Amino acid sequence: MDVIFFAANNDCDFSSFEDIPESLILGGGNFTKDHIGDLLSCFKCASSALSDSLWLLPLSFSEELATINDNKLKDIAGYWSEEGSWENTKVNSMDLVGHLLELKYAYLQHSDKRIFALFQ
């Protein structure tokens, strides 16, 4: 399953990747809902499902992501790679670090908005 992370206001209702303006895209990859749920649990939070394919990530996640030290983010990626959703995969925690750093630095330009995840 593919996911795109993007920044938008609370009243977002995008339903496909093509709907999202390129300027709002923060990153993405081949992640399942379980992967993203496990990521959020590493930040001790959970998402709000606006629909089956559109999730609003918690404000606490966005705020922490924007301010977290890169070394701490590397540690979180290590914890994330050990979560159950990655069982029987050959996930590399350094790849996850890359995704999280991309998300963090892209979000800094949009920190007045919320982070959403759209799955397809």
Residue pairs with C-beta under 8 A, 6 or more apart in sequence:
1 30
1 31
1 32
1 33
1 119
1 120
2 17
2 28
2 29
2 30
2 31
2 119
2 120
3 28
3 29
3 30
3 31
3 36
3 117
3 118
3 119
3 120
4 17
4 20
4 25
4 27
4 28
4 117
4 118
4 120
5 25
5 26
5 27
5 28
5 57
5 103
5 115
5 116
5 117
6 14
6 20
6 24
6 25
6 26
6 115
6 116
6 118
7 24
7 26
7 107
7 110
7 113
7 114
7 115
7 116
8 14
8 24
8 113
8 114
8 116
9 113
9 114
10 56
10 114
12 50
12 54
12 56
12 114
12 116
13 50
13 54
14 20
14 54
14 116
14 118
15 51
15 53
15 54
15 118
16 118
16 120
17 118
17 120
20 118
24 110
24 113
25 106
26 102
26 103
26 106
26 107
26 110
26 115
27 99
27 102
27 103
27 106
29 99
32 85
33 55
33 119
34 84
34 85
35 83
35 85
35 86
36 47
36 55
36 117
37 46
37 47
37 85
38 80
38 83
38 84
38 85
38 86
39 80
39 83
40 46
40 47
40 57
40 58
40 61
41 83
42 76
42 79
42 80
42 83
43 60
43 61
43 64
43 65
43 76
45 58
45 60
45 61
46 58
47 55
47 56
47 57
47 58
47 117
48 55
48 56
48 58
49 55
50 56
50 116
52 119
53 118
53 119
53 120
54 116
54 117
54 118
54 119
55 116
55 117
55 118
55 119
56 114
56 115
56 116
57 114
57 115
57 116
57 117
59 114
61 115
62 107
62 111
62 114
62 115
65 73
65 100
65 103
65 104
65 107
65 115
66 104
66 107
66 108
66 111
68 76
68 104
70 101
70 104
73 97
73 100
73 101
73 104
74 97
76 100
77 93
77 94
77 96
77 97
77 99
77 100
78 93
80 86
80 93
80 96
81 91
81 92
81 93
81 96
103 115
107 115
